[in-house]
Amino acid sequence: MLFDQRCKSCFERTYQTLLAKHTTKESQRIAFNNYFEQVMADCDDLSTPEVQRLLQHKLQDITAMDDFYSKEKWQSNEVALALYPLWKQRVEQAPDPVNLAIRLAIAGNIMDYGANHTFDVEDTINEVITKPLSIDHSMQLKGKIAQARSILYLGDNAGEIVFDRLFLETIHHPNVTFVVRGGATINDATMEDVQTVGMQHVANVITNGFDAPSTILERSSEEFKRHFAEADLIISKGQGNLEGLYPLHDNRIFFLLMAKCDVIAEFIGATKGNCIVYNEAVAANQGRELNSLQQAEGISVITA
């Protein structure tokens, strides 16, 4: 997915906040703002995560800082870990533990300082577990989990990964590789975060070898590419991974996310705030099944 100019205002808001927080000199702010406008004017061939990476590297150079969200990531991990015992018990007692664990993993996706500057995890959880998913391919996902010899799970944000851990504990799959970013980017999880939340106890943990807030296969490490090629099932969390991986049209990928902006919601055919479990092959099959049913009943089909 190439950069959408509607993302500019979101980037402006994020980086002006970071500039105010981490710079003291007017010359630093001027240098970054000039670079920002240059990137915005010349990013037609880049994806949104690639644009994000360019901006973060420039700010890192200007401020001599590597991780702008270290405090927020620590806080997110602490908040989620405090909720973990309660939801672990509720998942174990649920009529359908896997279904509840999937919804909790999606609810955790709200913990995103790139898209939201404030959020309430507990309110989001209560909302997500009680309303229907906008796109719901979770039944097919459960079937694929049961069949898969190996699962590649692509993580997203710090804090959120606690609920990913609960999901993996619930499915009890013996061969899961959990993937984090290759370096600090927004509040996305890195190796330090997964060690903090104990992910290493339920999965093999690796990085993708690249510090964009996404999974961009051609820029990833050879180790990650090998795991990606060999996986029977790929579970992708969050908007950033969707942006990087959807263009591959890989039927092994199930996207689990909350649509936190109009651009992504419009792209996936949902409404902002909707929660989604999406697989391209399942969507295509359901479309064919719907068309066949309509034709059999003599109903005309109009597609936009």
Secondary structure by P-SEA (a helix, b strand, c coil): ccccccaaaaaaaaaaaaaacccccaaaaaaaaaaaaaaaaccccccaaaaaaaaaaaaaaaaccccccaaaaaaaaaaaaaaaaaaaaaaaacccaaaaaaaaaaaaccccccccccccaaaaaaaaacccccccaaaaaaaaaaaccbbbbbbcccaaaaaaaaaaaaacccbbbbbbbcccccccccaaaaaaaccccccbbbbccccccccccccccaaaaaaaaaccbbbbbcaaaaaaccccccccbbbbcccccaaaaaaacccccccccccaaaaaaaaaaaaaaaaaabbbbbcc
